[in-house]
Amino acid sequence: MPTDSAGRLRPEFVEWMQGLDAGWVTTTPGITRAAMLTALGNGVVLQQAAEAVRLLAPPLPRHGCCLAA
């Protein structure tokens, strides 16, 4: 569920939505719920970043040594 019993956003849900391993942020000792959400909100969604690099990066030039003979 995306929310807890009080209707607040669950950090575990945000962690899952970002594609992070369970507990990547939410099992950090001594971190508050608000700090978890801040950390997750400031994080980079790795899948989105990888797709952006793939779409925006120019193709690598082909060199003679890399071409099949």
Summary of the structure (lengths in Angstrom):
residues: 69
radius of gyration: 19.1
end to end distance: 55.2
largest distance: 65.3
contacts: 122
relative contact order: 0.12
helix: 43%
strand: 3%
